[in-house]
Amino acid sequence: MKKTWLSSTFFIGAMLSTMNNFAQQKNAFSIQQSVEYANKNAVQVRNALLDIEIQRQQNRQITSAAFPQINSTINLNDYLKIPTSLIPGDFFGQPSGTFKALQFGTKYNATAGIEANQLLFDGQVFVGLIARKVVVDYQTKVAEVTKEQIKANVYKIYYQLVIGKKQLASLDANITRFEKLLNDTKEIFKNGFAEKLDVDKVTVQLNNIRTEKVKVQNSLAAGNAGLKFLMNMPQRDELVLTDTLNESELKSGILDEAYDYKNRAEMKVLTIGEKLGGYNVRRYQLSKIPTLAAFANYNKNAQRTSFNFFNKGEWYTTSLIGLKIAIPIFDGNARNAHIQEAKYDLQKTRNTMEQVRASIDYEVQQSRINIRNALLTLDNQKKNIELAENVYITTKKKYEQGLGNNQEIYFAETELKVAQTNYYSSLYDAINARIDYLKAIGKL
């Protein structure tokens, strides 16, 4: 009995473990893998890709206008009261000006027919067919803009978390140093060469560093959740960041003086939008010329006094073919208004392109200034850390040799922490500046 219970317990535990592993997936991602995951799963990107498919279906609707339109109709009439017609009385020898009421036709009438229409020429449809590919390209470029925005945000959050991990490692080193200092201070206190106040000060500082570590850990957890939300990754899944940060990579190839407006996704969208605006003007201009269509009709008609259409009886045929030319003459200047409106829209697009070019120039110039300042600050803060570490080591050695006091170590450690905080802040600023610069020149 005991063996059976143990086997059941093991089986249930194994099942629960399997279900938990199935529900929770571990993802160890580099920055590139994170971007690819976001571009595949982020809702904004998925909707942008759906807009492309929607446009393709709208193109099919435009194309359908160039194909034959075939429809079939079946009509069945039951005249509860056969229509009455008035016939001049002269036909029946009655006085002139009088009429005789007669009912013509049968109670039941049926008509079955098929009708075909083929558009031979319509300027607006013609332009629509030409512009189909351009409109799909437009939606594709819009999707690229969305992907670029997602990519920039993923980069910033990803490297913010990488820096947070480096900061956490520094805090662990600080905790280790202060734990040793606390033990040394306690020993010195036992030997009568330090006061209880010295021990308390080191203890307070150690507790503060431990509290700071907890805050950084909570911040990293929140940032990790935010990155998963941006990537549209289930929160139950584990996300591990595999990339590290190399300062030399921040400084490589970032001050290239040459840049091209065409590399910016926004300019690609506007360039295609300008082309579409030209098509729109052309479409309304061609609405002034005639349209040509061919049509054909074939009908079968039967009339019965009783409902017996499926029995033997005559069905009379009517068929015709023809051409229809629609010549626009006057529409109250509506076409001219449409043409002028389309021209104004096109001019607005060109104005926007001019503004975006100026905006790109400003962004590039500003991002260059920002990244130069960020890298300069980063180098200075790195030197400050080295100096602060040297000061701390020297001060601690003096204290251990009895040539210094606890207060000096306290100040040295405080300065080291400030230098570390400033360094990691400047490191994140440098990363943001690099991302903004690469985005400004269209090379992110």
VOVO-389500 format. One record per residue: x, y, z of N, C-alpha, C in turn; residue in three letters. Coordinates in steps of 0.05 Angstrom, whole numbers, padded with zeros to 5 digits, always signed. Layout:
residues N
XYZXYZXYZALA...
***
This chain:
residues 444
+00017-00024+00000+00000+00000+00000+00017+00025+00000MET+00038+00025+00016+00056+00048+00018+00070+00052-00009LYS+00078+00030-00022+00092+00032-00048+00074+00044-00069LYS+00048+00037-00068+00029+00048-00087+00025+00078-00083THR+00024+00086-00058+00020+00115-00052+00045+00131-00061TRP+00069+00120-00057+00093+00134-00066+00094+00136-00096LEU+00085+00114-00110+00085+00115-00139+00066+00135-00149SER+00042+00137-00137+00022+00157-00145+00032+00185-00141SER+00045+00190-00118+00056+00216-00112+00077+00224-00132THR+00095+00205-00139+00115+00211-00159+00103+00217-00186PHE+00082+00202-00193+00069+00206-00219+00056+00234-00220PHE+00042+00242-00199+00029+00268-00198+00050+00290-00200ILE+00071+00287-00184+00093+00307-00184+00105+00310-00211GLY+00109+00287-00225+00121+00288-00252+00102+00302-00271ALA+00076+00297-00269+00056+00309-00286+00056+00340-00282MET+00056+00348-00256+00055+00376-00250+00080+00390-00261LEU+00103+00377-00258+00128+00388-00268+00128+00391-00298SER+00117+00371-00312+00115+00371-00341+00096+00394-00350THR+00073+00397-00336+00054+00418-00343+00067+00445-00339MET+00082+00449-00317+00095+00474-00311+00116+00481-00332ASN+00131+00461-00341+00151+00465-00361+00138+00473-00388ASN+00115+00460-00393+00101+00466-00418+00089+00495-00418PHE+00080+00503-00394+00068+00530-00392+00088+00552-00392ALA+00112+00546-00381+00132+00566-00379+00155+00559-00397GLN+00163+00578-00414+00185+00574-00433+00207+00593-00427GLN+00232+00582-00428+00255+00599-00423+00266+00608-00450LYS+00270+00635-00452+00280+00647-00476+00306+00662-00470ASN+00329+00652-00480+00354+00665-00477+00360+00680-00503ALA+00356+00706-00502+00357+00722-00527+00380+00742-00527PHE+00393+00744-00550+00410+00767-00555+00393+00791-00563SER+00406+00814-00567+00390+00837-00575+00377+00833-00603ILE+00392+00820-00621+00381+00815-00647+00357+00796-00646GLN+00360+00775-00630+00338+00756-00627+00313+00770-00614GLN+00318+00788-00596+00296+00802-00583+00281+00819-00603SER+00297+00833-00621+00284+00850-00642+00268+00832-00661VAL+00280+00810-00669+00266+00792-00688+00240+00781-00675GLU+00241+00774-00649+00217+00764-00635+00196+00786-00635TYR+00204+00811-00628+00185+00833-00627+00173+00839-00654ALA+00189+00838-00675+00179+00843-00702+00159+00822-00711ASN+00162+00799-00700+00144+00777-00707+00119+00776-00690LYS+00121+00785-00665+00098+00781-00647+00085+00807-00636ASN+00099+00830-00638+00087+00854-00628+00061+00861-00642ALA+00041+00869-00627+00014+00874-00639+00015+00896-00660VAL+00031+00917-00655+00032+00939-00674+00043+00929-00701GLN+00063+00911-00700+00075+00901-00725+00055+00882-00739VAL+00043+00865-00723+00023+00846-00735+00000+00861-00748ARG-00009+00883-00736-00030+00898-00748-00021+00912-00774ASN+00004+00922-00773+00016+00935-00797+00018+00915-00820ALA+00025+00890-00814+00026+00869-00835-00002+00862-00845LEU-00021+00863-00826-00049+00858-00835-00059+00880-00854LEU-00049+00905-00849-00057+00927-00867-00047+00922-00895ASP-00024+00909-00897-00014+00902-00924-00032+00882-00937ILE-00041+00861-00922-00059+00841-00933-00086+00854-00940GLU-00096+00872-00923-00121+00886-00929-00118+00902-00955ILE-00096+00915-00959-00091+00930-00984-00091+00911-01008GLN-00080+00888-01005-00080+00869-01028-00108+00860-01035ARG-00125+00857-01015-00153+00850-01021-00168+00874-01034GLN-00161+00898-01025-00173+00922-01038-00163+00924-01067GLN-00139+00916-01072-00129+00915-01100-00144+00895-01117ASN-00152+00873-01104-00168+00853-01119-00195+00865-01126ARG-00206+00882-01108-00231+00895-01114-00228+00914-01138GLN-00206+00928-01139-00201+00946-01161-00198+00930-01187ILE-00183+00908-01186-00179+00892-01209-00205+00880-01220THR-00223+00874-01201-00248+00861-01209-00264+00879-01229SER-00260+00905-01227-00275+00923-01245-00267+00919-01274ALA-00243+00908-01279-00234+00904-01306-00243+00877-01317ALA-00256+00860-01301-00265+00834-01310-00295+00835-01316PHE-00305+00816-01332-00334+00816-01338-00350+00813-01312PRO-00373+00827-01311-00392+00825-01289-00416+00810-01298GLN-00420+00786-01288-00442+00769-01298-00461+00764-01275ILE-00487+00768-01281-00508+00765-01261-00531+00750-01273ASN-00544+00734-01257-00568+00719-01266-00592+00727-01249SER-00615+00729-01261-00639+00736-01247-00662+00717-01254THR-00679+00712-01234-00703+00696-01238-00726+00711-01225ILE-00747+00717-01240-00770+00731-01230-00795+00714-01233ASN-00811+00713-01213-00837+00698-01214-00858+00716-01203LEU-00879+00722-01219-00900+00740-01211-00927+00726-01211ASN-00942+00730-01190-00969+00720-01187-00987+00744-01185ASP-01001+00751-01207-01019+00775-01207-01045+00768-01192TYR-01047+00777-01168-01072+00773-01153-01095+00787-01168LEU-01088+00809-01181-01107+00824-01197-01093+00831-01223LYS-01101+00820-01245-01088+00825-01271-01091+00855-01278ILE-01068+00868-01286-01069+00897-01292-01091+00903-01313PRO-01103+00926-01310-01124+00935-01329-01114+00957-01346THR-01120+00956-01372-01112+00977-01390-01136+00990-01403SER-01135+01016-01408-01157+01030-01420-01153+01033-01450LEU-01171+01022-01466-01169+01023-01495-01189+01043-01506ILE-01181+01060-01524-01200+01080-01535-01225+01066-01547PRO-01248+01078-01541-01274+01066-01549-01277+01065-01579GLY-01262+01081-01594-01264+01081-01623-01260+01054-01635ASP-01242+01038-01622-01237+01011-01632-01261+00993-01629PHE-01279+01000-01613-01302+00982-01608-01328+00995-01618PHE-01326+01016-01634-01350+01029-01644-01364+01047-01624GLY-01350+01054-01603-01362+01071-01582-01355+01100-01589GLN-01370+01119-01576-01365+01147-01581-01336+01155-01576PRO-01325+01174-01592-01298+01183-01589-01295+01196-01562SER-01272+01191-01550-01266+01203-01523-01273+01184-01500GLY-01285+01161-01507-01291+01142-01486-01270+01120-01487THR-01269+01105-01464-01250+01083-01462-01263+01058-01452PHE-01251+01036-01461-01261+01010-01452-01240+00996-01435LYS-01246+00987-01411-01227+00975-01393-01224+00946-01400ALA-01199+00937-01405-01193+00910-01412-01169+00900-01395LEU-01169+00874-01389-01147+00862-01374-01131+00845-01394GLN-01105+00851-01395-01087+00837-01413-01067+00820-01396PHE-01058+00798-01407-01038+00782-01394-01050+00758-01379GLY-01032+00744-01365-01040+00720-01350-01034+00723-01321THR-01045+00705-01305-01042+00707-01276-01013+00703-01267LYS-01000+00684-01281-00972+00676-01273-00953+00684-01296TYR-00931+00697-01287-00910+00704-01306-00883+00696-01294ASN-00865+00686-01311-00838+00678-01302-00818+00688-01322ALA-00795+00698-01311-00773+00707-01328-00747+00697-01316THR-00730+00685-01332-00703+00676-01324-00683+00688-01345ALA-00662+00700-01334-00643+00712-01353-00616+00715-01342GLY-00597+00721-01359-00570+00725-01352-00560+00750-01365ILE-00544+00766-01350-00535+00792-01361-00505+00794-01356GLU-00490+00803-01376-00461+00806-01375-00454+00835-01382ALA-00435+00847-01366-00425+00873-01372-00395+00873-01372ASN-00383+00886-01391-00354+00887-01392-00345+00916-01396GLN-00330+00926-01376-00320+00953-01378-00296+00953-01398LEU-00298+00969-01418-00277+00970-01439-00257+00993-01433LEU-00267+01015-01423-00249+01037-01415-00261+01054-01394PHE-00246+01059-01373-00253+01078-01352-00227+01089-01341ASP-00223+01115-01344-00197+01127-01336-00191+01122-01307GLY-00211+01124-01289-00205+01121-01261-00197+01092-01254GLN-00210+01073-01267-00203+01045-01262-00175+01039-01273VAL-00169+01051-01296-00143+01048-01309-00121+01057-01290PHE-00124+01081-01278-00104+01091-01259-00103+01073-01234VAL-00126+01064-01225-00126+01046-01202-00110+01021-01207GLY-00112+01010-01231-00097+00985-01237-00067+00991-01237LEU-00059+01014-01247-00030+01021-01248-00019+01025-01220ILE-00036+01037-01202-00026+01044-01175-00027+01021-01155ALA-00036+00998-01163-00040+00976-01144-00014+00969-01129ARG+00008+00964-01144+00033+00957-01131+00044+00979-01114LYS+00040+01004-01122+00051+01026-01107+00037+01028-01080VAL+00011+01023-01079-00004+01024-01054+00005+01002-01035VAL+00011+00978-01045+00021+00957-01028+00049+00965-01018VAL+00065+00977-01035+00092+00986-01026+00089+01007-01004ASP+00069+01024-01006+00064+01044-00985+00058+01031-00958TYR+00040+01012-00958+00034+00998-00933+00058+00983-00922GLN+00075+00972-00940+00099+00958-00932+00118+00977-00918THR+00121+01001-00929+00139+01021-00916+00128+01030-00890LYS+00102+01032-00888+00090+01040-00862+00096+01018-00841VAL+00095+00993-00849+00102+00971-00831+00132+00973-00823ALA+00149+00982-00841+00177+00985-00834+00181+01007-00814GLU+00166+01028-00816+00168+01050-00796+00160+01039-00768VAL+00139+01023-00767+00130+01011-00742+00152+00993-00731THR+00164+00976-00748+00185+00958-00739+00209+00974-00728LYS+00216+00996-00741+00239+01012-00732+00233+01024-00705GLU+00209+01033-00700+00202+01044-00674+00203+01023-00652GLN+00193+00999-00659+00195+00977-00640+00224+00969-00634ILE+00240+00969-00656+00268+00962-00653+00283+00981-00635LYS+00279+01007-00638+00292+01027-00622+00284+01024-00592ALA+00259+01019-00587+00250+01015-00559+00261+00990-00547ASN+00263+00968-00563+00274+00943-00553+00303+00947-00546VAL+00318+00961-00564+00346+00966-00559+00350+00981-00532TYR+00334+01002-00528+00338+01018-00504+00332+01003-00479LYS+00310+00988-00479+00303+00973-00454+00322+00950-00450ILE+00330+00937-00471+00348+00914-00469+00374+00923-00456TYR+00386+00944-00466+00412+00953-00456+00409+00966-00429TYR+00386+00977-00423+00381+00988-00396+00382+00965-00376GLN+00372+00942-00383+00373+00918-00366+00401+00907-00364LEU+00416+00908-00386+00444+00899-00386+00460+00916-00366VAL+00456+00942-00368+00470+00961-00349+00461+00956-00321ILE+00436+00950-00317+00426+00944-00290+00439+00920-00278GLY+00445+00900-00295+00459+00876-00285+00488+00883-00277LYS+00501+00900-00293+00528+00909-00286+00527+00925-00260LYS+00507+00942-00257+00505+00957-00232+00500+00939-00208GLN+00484+00918-00213+00479+00899-00191+00505+00885-00183LEU+00522+00879-00202+00548+00866-00196+00565+00885-00179ALA+00564+00911-00186+00580+00930-00170+00569+00932-00141SER+00543+00931-00139+00531+00932-00112+00540+00907-00096LEU+00541+00884-00109+00550+00860-00095+00579+00863-00086ASP+00595+00875-00103+00623+00880-00095+00624+00899-00071ALA+00607+00920-00072+00606+00939-00049+00598+00925-00024ASN+00578+00907-00026+00568+00893-00002+00590+00875+00009ILE+00605+00862-00009+00627+00845+00000+00648+00862+00015THR+00655+00886+00004+00674+00903+00016+00665+00912+00044ARG+00640+00919+00046+00630+00930+00071+00626+00907+00092PHE+00620+00884+00083+00618+00861+00102+00646+00856+00114GLU+00666+00857+00097+00693+00854+00108+00701+00877+00126LYS+00693+00902+00118+00699+00925+00135+00685+00923+00162LEU+00660+00913+00161+00645+00910+00186+00658+00890+00204LEU+00667+00867+00193+00681+00847+00209+00707+00859+00221ASN+00722+00873+00204+00747+00885+00214+00741+00906+00236ASP+00721+00922+00232+00714+00942+00252+00706+00930+00278THR+00690+00908+00276+00682+00894+00301+00707+00883+00316LYS+00726+00872+00301+00750+00862+00314+00766+00884+00327GLU+00768+00907+00312+00782+00930+00324+00768+00940+00349ILE+00741+00940+00348+00726+00948+00371+00730+00930+00395PHE+00732+00904+00390+00737+00885+00411+00764+00890+00425LYS+00783+00899+00408+00810+00904+00418+00812+00932+00430ASN+00791+00947+00430+00790+00973+00443+00801+00996+00426GLY+00805+00992+00400+00815+01013+00383+00794+01026+00366PHE+00769+01020+00370+00747+01033+00356+00723+01035+00375ALA+00705+01053+00368+00681+01057+00384+00658+01042+00373GLU+00638+01038+00390+00614+01025+00381+00600+01041+00359LYS+00604+01067+00359+00593+01084+00339+00604+01077+00311LEU+00630+01070+00310+00642+01063+00285+00629+01038+00273ASP+00624+01018+00291+00610+00994+00282+00583+01000+00272VAL+00568+01017+00285+00541+01024+00277+00541+01038+00250ASP+00560+01056+00246+00561+01071+00221+00565+01052+00197LYS+00583+01033+00200+00588+01013+00179+00564+00996+00174VAL+00551+00988+00196+00526+00972+00194+00505+00986+00179THR+00501+01012+00185+00481+01028+00171+00487+01030+00141VAL+00512+01034+00135+00520+01036+00107+00516+01010+00092GLN+00522+00988+00106+00518+00962+00094+00489+00956+00089LEU+00472+00964+00108+00443+00960+00104+00432+00977+00081ASN+00443+01001+00079+00434+01019+00057+00442+01007+00030ASN+00465+00995+00028+00474+00983+00002+00456+00959-00004ILE+00450+00943+00017+00432+00920+00012+00405+00928+00003ARG+00395+00950+00015+00369+00961+00007+00370+00971-00022THR+00392+00984-00029+00395+00993-00057+00395+00970-00076GLU+00408+00948-00068+00409+00924-00085+00381+00913-00090LYS+00364+00913-00069+00337+00903-00072+00321+00921-00092VAL+00326+00947-00089+00312+00966-00108+00321+00961-00137LYS+00346+00957-00141+00356+00951-00168+00345+00925-00178VAL+00343+00905-00161+00332+00879-00169+00302+00882-00177GLN+00287+00898-00161+00259+00903-00168+00257+00918-00194ASN+00275+00937-00198+00274+00953-00223+00280+00935-00247SER+00299+00917-00243+00306+00898-00265+00282+00880-00272LEU+00269+00871-00251+00245+00854-00255+00223+00869-00270ALA+00219+00894-00262+00199+00911-00276+00207+00916-00305ALA+00233+00922-00309+00242+00926-00336+00240+00902-00353GLY+00246+00879-00342+00243+00854-00357+00215+00849-00365ASN+00196+00854-00347+00167+00851-00353+00159+00871-00375ALA+00170+00896-00373+00164+00915-00394+00174+00908-00421GLY+00198+00896-00422+00210+00887-00447+00193+00864-00459LEU+00184+00846-00442+00167+00824-00452+00140+00835-00462LYS+00130+00855-00449+00105+00867-00458+00109+00880-00486PHE+00131+00894-00489+00137+00907-00515+00140+00886-00537LEU+00153+00864-00530+00157+00842-00550+00132+00825-00554MET+00112+00829-00536+00088+00812-00536+00095+00783-00529ASN+00113+00780-00509+00120+00754-00499+00104+00749-00474MET+00093+00725-00471+00077+00719-00446+00093+00724-00421PRO+00080+00737-00402+00094+00744-00377+00103+00719-00361GLN+00089+00697-00366+00097+00672-00351+00123+00661-00362ARG+00131+00668-00386+00156+00658-00397+00180+00673-00385ASP+00202+00659-00385+00227+00671-00374+00243+00683-00397GLU+00252+00707-00393+00269+00721-00413+00296+00726-00401LEU+00317+00714-00413+00344+00718-00404+00359+00733-00425VAL+00373+00754-00418+00388+00770-00437+00417+00760-00438LEU+00426+00753-00462+00452+00740-00466+00474+00760-00474THR+00467+00783-00485+00487+00802-00495+00499+00817-00471ASP+00524+00825-00475+00537+00842-00456+00542+00869-00470THR+00555+00887-00455+00559+00914-00466+00589+00920-00467LEU+00598+00928-00491+00626+00934-00495+00628+00964-00502ASN+00643+00978-00486+00645+01007-00490+00657+01014-00518GLU+00675+00997-00527+00687+01003-00553+00666+01002-00576SER+00646+00985-00573+00624+00984-00593+00608+01010-00593GLU+00606+01023-00571+00591+01048-00570+00605+01070-00587LEU+00631+01068-00589+00646+01089-00603+00653+01083-00632LYS+00645+01059-00641+00653+01051-00668+00633+01060-00689SER+00643+01073-00710+00627+01080-00733+00603+01097-00728GLY+00605+01117-00709+00581+01132-00702+00582+01161-00712ILE+00605+01169-00721+00607+01197-00730+00612+01200-00760LEU+00599+01183-00775+00600+01184-00804+00585+01209-00813ASP+00599+01226-00827+00588+01252-00834+00566+01249-00856GLU+00568+01228-00872+00549+01226-00895+00523+01212-00885ALA+00501+01222-00895+00476+01208-00890+00457+01215-00913TYR+00438+01198-00917+00419+01201-00940+00391+01201-00930ASP+00375+01221-00938+00347+01222-00930+00332+01196-00937TYR+00340+01184-00959+00326+01160-00969+00328+01136-00950LYS+00348+01137-00932+00352+01115-00913+00331+01116-00891ASN+00318+01138-00887+00298+01141-00866+00272+01129-00875ARG+00261+01112-00859+00236+01098-00866+00213+01118-00870ALA+00213+01140-00855+00192+01160-00858+00193+01173-00886GLU+00217+01178-00896+00220+01190-00922+00212+01170-00944MET+00216+01144-00940+00208+01124-00959+00177+01124-00961LYS+00164+01127-00938+00135+01128-00938+00125+01153-00953VAL+00137+01176-00947+00128+01200-00959+00134+01201-00989LEU+00156+01189-00998+00162+01188-01026+00141+01172-01042THR+00133+01149-01030+00112+01134-01043+00085+01149-01041ILE+00081+01162-01018+00056+01178-01016+00055+01200-01037GLY+00077+01212-01043+00078+01232-01064+00070+01220-01091GLU+00080+01196-01097+00073+01183-01122+00043+01176-01123LYS+00033+01167-01100+00004+01161-01099-00013+01186-01102LEU-00003+01209-01091-00017+01234-01095-00019+01242-01124GLY+00003+01237-01139+00002+01242-01168-00018+01225-01182GLY-00020+01200-01174-00040+01182-01186-00068+01191-01180TYR-00072+01202-01156-00098+01211-01148-00107+01235-01165ASN-00089+01253-01170-00095+01276-01188-00102+01266-01216VAL-00086+01247-01226-00091+01236-01253-00118+01222-01254ARG-00125+01208-01232-00151+01194-01232-00174+01212-01236ARG-00174+01235-01221-00196+01253-01224-00196+01268-01251TYR-00172+01272-01262-00170+01285-01288-00183+01267-01310GLN-00178+01241-01308-00188+01222-01327-00218+01218-01324LEU-00230+01227-01301-00259+01224-01298-00274+01242-01316SER-00260+01260-01330-00273+01279-01349-00277+01266-01376LYS-00264+01245-01382-00266+01233-01409-00287+01211-01408ILE-00299+01204-01432-00320+01184-01433-00311+01156-01423PRO-00330+01141-01414-00326+01113-01408-00340+01095-01427THR-00330+01072-01432-00341+01054-01452-00345+01026-01440LEU-00369+01015-01445-00375+00988-01434-00392+00973-01454ALA-00388+00947-01454-00405+00929-01471-00423+00913-01453ALA-00446+00906-01463-00465+00890-01447-00479+00870-01465PHE-00489+00849-01452-00505+00828-01466-00526+00818-01447ALA-00549+00811-01458-00572+00802-01442-00586+00779-01456ASN-00593+00759-01441-00608+00736-01452-00629+00728-01431TYR-00655+00728-01441-00677+00723-01423-00696+00702-01435ASN-00709+00687-01417-00731+00669-01424-00755+00678-01409LYS-00778+00680-01423-00803+00690-01410-00826+00671-01415ASN-00842+00666-01395-00865+00648-01398-00889+00660-01384ALA-00912+00656-01395-00937+00665-01383-00957+00642-01382GLN-00969+00639-01358-00988+00617-01354-01013+00627-01339ARG-01035+00613-01346-01059+00619-01331-01060+00602-01305THR-01044+00581-01304-01042+00564-01280-01012+00559-01275SER-01006+00553-01251-00978+00550-01243-00967+00523-01253PHE-00958+00522-01278-00947+00498-01290-00923+00504-01307ASN-00904+00520-01296-00881+00528-01312-00862+00505-01317PHE-00864+00484-01302-00845+00462-01305-00857+00440-01323PHE-00881+00445-01333-00893+00427-01352-00887+00437-01380ASN-00898+00424-01399-00895+00433-01427-00909+00460-01431LYS-00896+00477-01445-00907+00503-01451-00886+00521-01463GLY-00894+00541-01475-00876+00559-01489-00860+00577-01470GLU-00834+00580-01475-00816+00599-01463-00806+00617-01485TRP-00810+00643-01484-00803+00661-01505-00775+00674-01499TYR-00759+00675-01519-00731+00684-01516-00728+00713-01524THR-00713+00727-01508-00705+00755-01514-00674+00757-01510THR-00660+00768-01529-00631+00771-01526-00622+00796-01539SER-00601+00807-01529-00590+00832-01541-00561+00835-01533LEU-00546+00850-01549-00519+00859-01542-00518+00889-01549ILE-00498+00903-01536-00497+00931-01541-00472+00944-01530GLY-00468+00968-01536-00446+00985-01526-00458+01009-01512LEU-00445+01017-01490-00454+01040-01475-00431+01060-01472LYS-00434+01084-01482-00415+01105-01478-00427+01127-01460ILE-00413+01132-01438-00422+01152-01419-00404+01177-01423ALA-00416+01199-01432-00401+01223-01437-00407+01244-01416ILE-00388+01250-01399-00393+01271-01378-00395+01298-01391PRO-00416+01313-01385-00420+01339-01396-00418+01361-01375ILE-00435+01359-01355-00434+01379-01333-00442+01366-01307PHE-00427+01370-01287-00433+01359-01260-00432+01380-01238ASP-00436+01405-01246-00435+01426-01225-00407+01432-01215GLY-00386+01425-01232-00358+01430-01225-00348+01412-01203ASN-00362+01389-01198-00353+01371-01177-00326+01358-01185ALA-00322+01351-01210-00297+01339-01219-00274+01358-01215ARG-00278+01383-01223-00257+01403-01220-00250+01406-01190ASN-00270+01405-01173-00265+01408-01144-00248+01384-01134ALA-00255+01360-01144-00239+01336-01136-00210+01339-01146HIS-00207+01348-01170-00179+01351-01181-00163+01371-01164ILE-00176+01393-01158-00161+01414-01142-00155+01404-01114GLN-00174+01390-01102-00170+01379-01075-00146+01359-01076GLU-00145+01342-01096-00123+01322-01098-00096+01337-01102ALA-00096+01359-01117-00072+01374-01120-00063+01387-01094LYS-00082+01397-01079-00075+01408-01052-00063+01387-01034TYR-00075+01363-01034-00065+01341-01018-00037+01333-01026ASP-00032+01333-01053-00005+01327-01062+00015+01349-01053LEU+00007+01373-01053+00025+01395-01044+00030+01393-01014GLN+00010+01384-00999+00014+01380-00971+00035+01358-00966LYS+00034+01337-00982+00054+01315-00979+00081+01326-00985THR+00084+01342-01006+00110+01353-01012+00120+01372-00991ARG+00102+01388-00979+00109+01405-00957+00119+01389-00933ASN+00105+01367-00928+00113+01349-00905+00141+01337-00911THR+00146+01330-00936+00172+01319-00942+00194+01339-00937MET+00189+01364-00944+00208+01386-00939+00213+01389-00909GLU+00191+01388-00894+00194+01391-00865+00209+01367-00852GLN+00203+01343-00863+00217+01319-00852+00247+01321-00858VAL+00254+01330-00882+00283+01333-00888+00296+01352-00868ARG+00283+01374-00863+00294+01393-00843+00295+01380-00815ALA+00275+01365-00809+00275+01351-00783+00297+01331-00781SER+00303+01317-00803+00325+01297-00803+00351+01311-00799ILE+00355+01334-00813+00380+01349-00809+00384+01357-00780ASP+00362+01366-00768+00363+01374-00740+00369+01350-00722TYR+00355+01328-00727+00359+01304-00710+00388+01294-00712GLU+00399+01294-00736+00426+01284-00740+00446+01303-00725VAL+00442+01329-00729+00460+01348-00716+00458+01346-00686GLN+00434+01344-00675+00430+01343-00646+00440+01316-00635GLN+00436+01294-00650+00445+01268-00640+00475+01266-00640SER+00488+01280-00660+00518+01280-00660+00528+01295-00635ARG+00516+01317-00629+00524+01333-00605+00520+01316-00580ILE+00497+01303-00579+00490+01287-00555+00509+01264-00551ASN+00516+01251-00573+00533+01227-00570+00562+01235-00563ILE+00571+01257-00574+00598+01267-00567+00599+01274-00537ARG+00578+01288-00528+00578+01295-00500+00575+01270-00482ASN+00558+01251-00491+00554+01227-00475+00579+01211-00473ALA+00594+01208-00495+00619+01193-00494+00641+01207-00477LEU+00641+01233-00479+00660+01248-00463+00654+01245-00433LEU+00628+01247-00427+00620+01243-00399+00626+01215-00389THR+00621+01195-00407+00626+01167-00400+00656+01163-00394LEU+00674+01174-00410+00703+01171-00405+00710+01184-00378ASP+00699+01208-00373+00705+01221-00348+00695+01206-00324ASN+00671+01195-00326+00660+01179-00303+00675+01153-00299GLN+00685+01142-00320+00701+01118-00317+00727+01124-00302LYS+00740+01146-00309+00764+01155-00294+00757+01160-00265LYS+00734+01172-00260+00726+01178-00233+00723+01152-00216ASN+00712+01131-00229+00710+01106-00215+00738+01095-00207ILE+00756+01096-00226+00783+01086-00221+00796+01102-00198GLU+00792+01129-00199+00804+01145-00177+00790+01139-00151LEU+00764+01136-00151+00749+01131-00126+00757+01104-00114ALA+00761+01084-00132+00770+01058-00122+00798+01059-00110GLU+00816+01074-00123+00843+01077-00112+00842+01091-00085ASN+00825+01112-00083+00823+01127-00058+00812+01108-00036VAL+00792+01092-00043+00781+01074-00023+00802+01053-00014TYR+00817+01042-00033+00837+01022-00026+00859+01034-00008ILE+00868+01058-00016+00889+01071+00000+00879+01078+00028THR+00854+01088+00029+00843+01096+00055+00839+01072+00073THR+00831+01049+00062+00826+01025+00078+00853+01014+00088LYS+00873+01015+00071+00900+01006+00080+00910+01023+00104LYS+00906+01049+00101+00914+01067+00123+00899+01061+00149LYS+00873+01055+00145+00856+01048+00169+00866+01022+00182TYR+00872+01002+00165+00881+00977+00176+00908+00979+00190GLU+00924+00999+00181+00950+01003+00193+00949+01023+00217GLN+00924+01032+00223+00921+01050+00245+00928+01078+00240GLY+00930+01085+00214+00937+01113+00206+00913+01129+00198LEU+00889+01117+00197+00865+01131+00190+00842+01125+00208GLY+00819+01136+00202+00796+01130+00219+00773+01120+00202ASN+00753+01110+00216+00729+01099+00202+00714+01119+00185ASN+00715+01144+00193+00700+01165+00179+00712+01169+00151GLN+00738+01167+00148+00750+01169+00122+00742+01147+00103GLU+00740+01123+00114+00731+01100+00097+00702+01104+00089ILE+00686+01114+00107+00658+01119+00101+00655+01139+00078TYR+00671+01160+00079+00669+01180+00058+00680+01169+00032PHE+00702+01153+00033+00713+01141+00009+00694+01123-00005ALA+00679+01107+00011+00660+01088+00000+00636+01104-00012GLU+00628+01125+00001+00606+01141-00009+00613+01153-00036THR+00638+01164-00038+00647+01175-00064+00649+01154-00085GLU+00656+01130-00078+00658+01108-00097+00630+01101-00108LEU+00611+01100-00090+00583+01094-00098+00572+01116-00116LYS+00578+01141-00110+00569+01163-00127+00581+01160-00155VAL+00607+01154-00156+00621+01151-00181+00609+01128-00197ALA+00603+01106-00184+00591+01083-00197+00563+01090-00209GLN+00547+01104-00192+00521+01112-00202+00522+01130-00226THR+00541+01150-00224+00544+01168-00247+00554+01154-00272ASN+00571+01134-00268+00582+01119-00291+00560+01104-00305TYR+00544+01090-00290+00523+01074-00302+00501+01092-00315TYR+00497+01115-00303+00478+01134-00315+00489+01144-00342SER+00515+01151-00342+00527+01161-00366+00529+01139-00388SER+00533+01114-00379+00533+01092-00398+00507+01088-00412LEU+00485+01090-00396+00458+01088-00409+00453+01112-00427TYR+00462+01136-00419+00458+01160-00436+00473+01156-00462ASP+00497+01144-00461+00513+01139-00485+00499+01119-00504ALA+00487+01099-00492+00473+01079-00509+00449+01092-00522ILE+00433+01107-00507+00410+01121-00518+00419+01141-00541ASN+00441+01155-00536+00451+01174-00556+00459+01159-00581ALA+00472+01136-00578+00480+01120-00602+00456+01110-00617ARG+00436+01100-00603+00411+01090-00616+00397+01113-00631ILE+00395+01136-00618+00382+01159-00630+00398+01169-00655ASP+00424+01167-00653+00441+01176-00676+00437+01157-00700TYR+00439+01131-00695+00435+01111-00716+00407+01113-00728LEU+00388+01118-00711+00360+01121-00722+00358+01147-00739LYS+00372+01168-00730+00371+01193-00745+00382+01191-00773ALA+00404+01175-00776+00416+01173-00803+00405+01149-00818ILE+00385+01135-00806+00372+01113-00820+00388+01087-00821GLY+00406+01083-00801+00422+01059-00801+00419+01042-00776LYS+00397+01045-00762+00392+01030-00738+00389+01000-00744LEU
***
